Amino acid sequence: MPIKVNDPFKKLNPKFYPVWISFKTDIILKGGRSSTKSSVISQKLVEKKMRYSMGNAVILRQVANTLRKSVYSQISWALHDAGVANQFVFQSNPMQIIHKKWGTGFHFSGADDPEKLKSLKIPVGYVQDLWFEEMNAFDGEKALDTIQDTFIRETLPDNREMQTWYSWNPERNPYHWSNEFAEKHKNDDSFMVHHSTYLDDIRGYNSKQILKKIENYKLNDIDYWNWMYKGEVIGMGDNVYNMENFHSIDEIPDDDHLIGLYFATDTGHQVSATTTLAFGLTRKRNVVLLDTYYYSPAGKLVKKAPSELTEELNQFYEKVRNQYNIPVYQKTIDSAEGGIRNQYFKDYSEHLHAVAKGKKVDMIDYVHDLLAQGRFFYFDIPANEIFIEEHRKYQWDQKSLAPGKEPEVVKEDDHTCDGFQYFVKDNLRDLGLKY
């Protein structure tokens, strides 16, 4: 027997009323961050689950290790919000949330392991909902079709059809396949294409703190705000960064102070430069570039050996640490560099932390987030001039901004740019950028 859950229309933002009552087989929810679109999908999937006892939902993200803190937590929230969480068993391996009596529920999987996905068997009932969360991270429309075909074969009772849900924040690049996917289907009778932003939240899902933070983005970088929070496809432009967000200072302000040091190294000792950046984190969670080490072998007949570079690297660490006399929280290095890491461990019995790199466009987006909050500063000293010069010249490769291609940067004089990205990516939680 169907169980009626709390009336969602009393909690739902009116912008999503058409989504809630839609019988379209494919529903695209795109838009800005904090628009509550993922909350709406999770509430709808719970409502349908309680209405159809034999119905199941399969919920996917591209990378499996992102499931627990995102869609799994989202469904858990929706079940508690509906007042029915006590009817379910919450499991981690396999990751699923199953109704105690019916044996049906919510099944979670990453798409990064195709074999595991193929083996995802629904022992009881049928699949009535398929949800691709952060759809833009998947490997294209063909990958979605392949997964969808796996679950769409079964006939549902009462002439119903499986619904597929797609949710994501649009990419900057207008040629990204996810943006083209939404554009292609906006006039398709079987699709609903819906756009929302945080401005549509009149129910108060977003706290005053996050709204204040969003307004800060708007003040510091309107382009970033239009993309991240209005969900607009703003394009890539030529320059990667807005240099107005690199703030020059001569000293730490009187109302703030440094609490920790971070180092980030990009290496290229054979044919290109090696650089180490020294950053300070302040009590107000601002980031300050304190100093820069930079060695270029260009034009040198005799190039420095790894043992010489590690000696200079260690001297740089000690110089900055002695100068500021505060804890060192992290020493990051390019994960692709083994020689310098091994040499440094041999010389000083300390492992440098290899950053878990991602796609270049994602690494850059993390830096954009920090910059757009107005939290990045640098000491105006000669050693840091190379950092500013390289970032000022840092550009997208326009040939890569075309349909079917992954955006790439021009790989020239970009060593401090890489080092900056390694620092931010390796310390997202400390920098308040972990969502």
Buried (B, 14 or more C-beta within 10 A) or exposed (E): EEBEBBEBEEBBBEBBEEBEEBEBBBBBBBBBBBBBBBBBBBBBBBBBBBEBBBBBBBBBBBBBEBBEEBBBEBBBBBBEBBEBBEBBEBEEEEBBBBBEEBBBBBBBBBBBEEEEBEEBEBEEBBBBBBBBBBBBBBEEBEBBEBBBEBBBEEEBEEEBBBBBBBBBBBBBBBBBBBBBBBEEBEEEEEBBBBBBBBBBBEEEBBEEEEBEBBEBBBEBBBBBBBBBBBBBBBEBBEEBBBEEBBBEEEEBEEEEEBBBBBBBBBBBBEEBBBBBBBBBBBEEBBBBBBBBBBBBBEEEEEBBEBEEBBBBBBEBBEEBBEEBEBEBBBBBBBBEBEBBBBBBEEBBEEEBBBBEBEEBBEBBBBBBBBBBBBBBBBBEEEBBEBBBEBBEBBBBBEEBBEEEEEBBBBEEBBBBBBBBBBBBBBBBEBBBBEE
